[in-house]
Structures are given as structure tokens and as C-alpha cells.
């Protein structure tokens, strides 16, 4: 297991982080947001500040805006994303995932007729990355609001004419139906939450359901698979994720590994850990 750090996200940086807060620049927008992994004191200073997210003792929280920034855009290389202030401190994009966008693109670049399944697909950054390389994408999420947001991102990148299906669905039920239909994919990526509800109230628990879902997904792989990727923010051990991938893998000649992903902090050259990724690369 190792750490991969984003190095070239021109429109995003963590300027400083201290005492549970991170001070960020998103293009020309400056935010101060909570992060429980920031357990140190670096004497935070905020020269510019457009909004602060305040946590509530009762759960959740609220944005305090210094100016109107309810929506704003950022770019990463040739990708563009529409961001918004969400109810639980998020903006609709996890910039540390640039590591995985690049990796996916490198694996499918110049390949023809690549089919990608994106589960728990959120606002569609990974789907946009796949479409950019000419793949066809099936994009599944249980939230209709996230599906609509993903459509906005596809349109923002002028990719609305590319082959993508958006489905509001429970991921496990969808995978089981795809198995019965005999459909398959060359690439499967997923970013499951620790807990969630499906489109019809189905309960998702990472602890109880992750192994089953990954195992089912192996049946959806094509005869010439390229990549299987699982991302997690839940505090799951990289070794546990790697173990699951090894136990569920049904192919020979594969490379199975995991890594942490992180973001650099400009002020002091520290790195903020931001989750883990497990990978099966097929030879």
C-alpha cells in the first residue's frame, strides 16, 4: 500500500489546514470546511474567504456565505465540473479523485468500444473522464438529484452526444439484473458510501454489502476486462479492500493492489489523506 498525491490540479489547492478545518481555493473561490483528519495546529490564516461551513452539534450544519457563490465551475486538465454548496459541507467534487480519473483514462486511451459501468456514480466525474476517451458509460446512482447534476457535468464538457445511460437505481439490484440480461463491461468502477438508501428505500451497508457487490460484479466483466476499481472514504483499511478483491477475483494474470489518495497542503508540504482505492488490473 502506498500514497498517491494529486500534483497538477491548477484550479484546486488546500492552502492550509489546522484544528479540524481546511482552507481551500477552488478556482477563484475560497472556502473553509471541516475535515476530521486535520488533527494538528498550524496557526491557520485566511487572507481571502468566500464561505465557511459551520458544523452543528445536532448533526449537519450550514454555509455562511461572504459573497454569492452558490454555483461555480472548476477545470482539471480538459475536464470541467459544475460545483454547488451542498447541505453537508460538500461541493459535488472530490479533487483527490483526479488520481483515479487520470488512471482510468490511461487504461482505456486509444482502445475501441470500451464499455464502462460506474456505480454509486455521484455527480459523474469518472463518467466524464471515461467519455473523454471515447468509452460508452452506464452511470448508476440512487439519487435523482445526483443524476441530474451528472448530466450537467456531461453537458458542460460538450459530451452529451456521447454514449451514456443514466439510471436512478439501487446498485446491487441493477447488477443482479445485468447478470440476468447477460450484459458485460470492460471496466467497472465504484465509489460506495459507508451507508445509504437505494432508489426505493433499499439499505446499503458497506460492512455488510461490499463483498457481495464486488463478488457479483465479477460476473459482469467481459472476456477481455481492462480495469476494476473501488474507492472508499469510509475509513476502510486498504488491506481489507485488497483482500476482498483477491477473494472475489475470478481471472488469471491480474495485478491486485491498493493505495491511499491524498491532497498536498501548500503552506507546509504536508499531505491530507483522502481515502483509499483498490484496483484489479487485467493483463
C-alpha positions in Angstrom: 0.0 0.0 0.0 1.3 3.5 -0.8 0.1 7.1 -1.1 -0.7 8.8 -4.4 -0.9 12.6 -4.2 -2.6 15.0 -6.7 0.1 17.3 -8.2 -1.4 19.2 -11.1 -4.9 20.4 -10.2 -4.4 24.1 -11.1 -8.0 25.1 -10.1 -7.8 23.5 -6.6 -5.5 23.6 -3.7 -5.6 23.2 0.1 -3.8 26.4 1.1 -3.6 25.4 4.8 -5.3 23.1 7.3 -5.5 23.4 11.1 -7.6 22.2 14.0 -10.2 20.3 12.1 -10.6 22.8 9.2 -9.1 23.1 5.7 -8.7 26.3 3.8 -9.2 25.7 0.1 -9.1 27.5 -3.2 -11.5 26.3 -5.9 -10.6 28.5 -8.9 -11.2 32.0 -7.6 -13.5 30.7 -4.7 -12.0 30.4 -1.2 -13.7 28.0 1.2 -13.2 27.0 4.8 -14.6 23.5 5.5 -14.3 20.9 8.3 -12.1 17.8 8.0 -11.9 15.4 11.0 -8.4 14.2 9.9 -6.9 17.6 10.4 -5.7 17.0 14.0 -2.8 19.5 14.1 -2.4 23.2 14.7 -0.6 25.2 12.0 -1.9 28.7 13.1 -4.4 29.0 10.3 -4.7 32.3 8.4 -7.4 33.1 5.8 -6.4 36.1 3.7 -9.4 35.6 1.4 -12.7 33.8 2.3 -15.9 33.5 0.4 -17.7 30.9 2.5 -17.4 28.9 5.8 -19.2 25.7 6.5 -20.2 25.5 10.2 -21.0 22.2 11.7 -24.0 21.8 14.0 -23.8 20.0 17.4 -27.1 18.3 16.3 -25.6 17.0 13.1 -25.2 18.5 9.6 -24.5 22.2 9.5 -24.8 25.3 7.3 -22.9 27.6 4.9 -22.0 31.1 5.9 -21.5 33.0 2.6 -19.4 36.1 2.4 -20.5 36.5 -1.2 -22.9 34.7 -3.6 -21.1 31.5 -4.7 -24.0 29.0 -4.7 -22.7 27.6 -8.0 -19.2 27.8 -9.6 -17.1 25.9 -12.0 -13.5 24.4 -11.9 -11.4 22.7 -14.5 -8.9 19.8 -14.3 -6.8 19.5 -17.5 -9.5 19.1 -20.2 -12.3 18.3 -17.7 -14.8 20.8 -16.4 -17.1 20.5 -13.3 -20.1 22.4 -12.1 -20.0 22.8 -8.3 -22.6 23.8 -5.7 -22.8 24.3 -2.0 -24.4 21.1 -0.6 -26.1 20.6 2.7 -23.4 18.6 4.3 -20.2 20.6 3.5 -19.6 19.1 0.1 -19.3 20.8 -3.3 -20.1 17.9 -5.6 -16.5 17.0 -6.4 -13.7 15.2 -4.7 -10.5 16.7 -6.2 -8.3 13.9 -4.9 -10.1 11.6 -7.3 -8.1 13.3 -10.1 -5.6 10.5 -9.5 -8.2 7.9 -10.5 -9.6 9.9 -13.4 -6.1 10.0 -14.9 -5.5 6.3 -14.2 -8.8 5.3 -15.9 -8.1 7.4 -18.9 -4.6 6.0 -19.3 -6.0 2.4 -19.2 -8.7 3.0 -21.9 -6.9 5.6 -24.1 -6.9 4.6 -27.8 -8.9 1.4 -27.1 -12.1 0.9 -29.1 -15.6 0.0 -28.0 -14.8 0.1 -24.2 -17.8 -0.3 -22.0 -17.7 1.3 -18.5 -20.0 0.7 -15.6 -19.9 3.5 -13.0 -21.7 2.5 -9.7 -22.5 5.0 -7.0 -21.6 7.4 -9.7 -22.4 10.6 -7.8 -22.0 13.8 -10.0 -20.3 12.0 -12.8 -16.6 13.0 -12.7 -15.5 9.4 -13.5 -18.1 9.1 -16.2 -16.9 12.4 -17.8 -13.3 11.1 -17.8 -14.4 7.8 -19.5 -16.5 9.6 -22.1 -13.5 11.9 -22.9 -11.6 8.8 -24.0 -14.4 7.5 -26.3 -15.8 4.9 -24.0 -19.6 4.2 -23.6 -20.8 4.6 -20.0 -23.6 3.3 -17.8 -23.9 5.7 -14.9 -25.9 4.4 -11.9 -26.8 6.3 -8.7 -29.7 6.0 -6.3 -30.2 9.8 -6.1 -32.2 11.5 -8.9 -30.6 14.8 -7.9 -27.1 13.5 -8.4 -28.1 12.0 -11.7 -29.3 15.4 -12.9 -26.1 17.0 -11.6 -24.0 14.4 -13.6 -26.0 15.3 -16.7 -25.0 19.0 -16.1 -21.3 18.0 -16.0 -21.6 15.9 -19.2 -23.2 18.8 -20.9 -20.6 21.3 -19.5 -17.9 19.1 -21.2 -19.8 19.1 -24.5 -20.2 15.3 -24.2 -24.0 15.0 -24.3 -23.9 13.3 -27.7 -21.6 10.6 -26.4 -23.0 7.1 -25.4 -24.0 7.3 -21.8 -27.1 5.9 -19.9 -28.1 7.5 -16.7 -30.0 5.2 -14.3 -31.6 6.1 -10.9 -31.3 2.7 -9.3 -30.1 0.6 -6.4 -26.7 -0.6 -7.4 -27.0 -4.2 -6.1 -30.4 -4.7 -7.8 -29.1 -3.2 -11.0 -26.0 -5.5 -11.1 -28.2 -8.6 -10.5 -30.5 -7.6 -13.4 -27.5 -7.0 -15.7 -26.2 -10.5 -14.8 -29.6 -12.0 -15.8 -29.6 -10.0 -19.0 -26.1 -11.3 -19.9 -24.6 -7.8 -20.2 -21.0 -7.2 -19.5 -18.4 -4.4 -19.2 -14.7 -3.9 -19.8 -14.3 -1.5 -16.9 -16.2 -1.4 -13.6 -15.6 1.5 -11.1 -17.5 2.2 -7.9 -17.4 4.7 -5.0 -19.7 3.2 -2.4 -20.7 5.1 0.8 -20.5 3.6 4.2 -24.3 3.8 4.5 -27.0 4.8 2.0 -30.5 4.2 0.7 -31.4 2.9 -2.7 -33.9 4.4 -5.1 -36.8 2.5 -3.4 -35.5 2.7 0.2 -33.1 -0.2 0.0 -30.5 0.0 2.7 -26.8 -0.1 1.8 -24.2 -1.0 4.4 -20.6 -1.1 3.3 -19.7 -3.5 6.1 -22.4 -6.0 5.1 -22.8 -5.5 1.4 -19.4 -4.6 -0.2 -18.1 -8.1 -0.5 -21.4 -9.3 -2.1 -21.5 -6.5 -4.6 -17.8 -6.8 -5.7 -18.4 -10.6 -6.0 -21.5 -10.1 -8.1 -19.7 -7.5 -10.3 -17.1 -10.1 -11.3 -19.9 -11.8 -13.3 -20.4 -8.6 -15.3 -16.8 -8.5 -16.6 -16.3 -9.0 -20.4 -14.0 -11.7 -21.7 -11.3 -9.1 -22.1 -11.6 -6.9 -19.0 -9.4 -3.9 -18.5 -9.9 -2.5 -15.0 -11.9 -3.0 -11.8 -11.6 -0.1 -9.3 -13.2 0.5 -5.9 -12.8 3.8 -4.0 -13.8 4.3 -0.3 -13.9 7.2 2.1 -15.2 5.2 5.0 -12.0 4.5 7.0 -11.8 1.0 5.5 -8.4 -0.5 5.7 -6.6 -0.7 2.3 -5.6 -4.3 3.1 -9.2 -5.3 3.8 -10.2 -3.9 0.4 -7.3 -5.7 -1.2 -8.3 -8.9 0.5 -11.9 -8.7 -0.9 -10.6 -8.1 -4.4 -8.3 -11.1 -4.2 -11.0 -13.4 -2.8 -13.6 -12.3 -5.4 -11.3 -12.2 -8.5 -12.1 -14.9 -11.0 -9.4 -14.1 -13.6 -5.8 -15.2 -14.1 -2.9 -12.8 -14.9 -4.1 -9.9 -12.8 -2.4 -7.3 -10.7 -4.3 -6.6 -7.5 -3.2 -3.7 -5.2 -4.4 -0.8 -3.1 -3.3 2.7 -2.4 -4.2 5.8 -0.4 -5.0 9.0 -2.2 -4.2 12.4 -0.8 -4.0 16.2 -1.4 -1.0 18.3 -0.7 -1.2 21.3 1.6 0.6 24.3 0.1 1.6 26.1 3.3 3.8 23.4 4.8 4.2 20.5 2.3 2.0 18.2 4.4 -0.4 15.7 2.8 -4.0 15.3 3.8 -5.2 11.6 3.4 -8.5 11.5 1.5 -9.5 7.8 1.1 -8.3 4.6 -0.4 -8.6 2.8 -3.8 -8.4 -0.9 -4.6 -7.6 -2.0 -8.1 -7.6 -5.1 -10.3 -5.6 -4.6 -13.5 -6.1 -7.3 -16.1 -3.1 -8.2 -18.3 
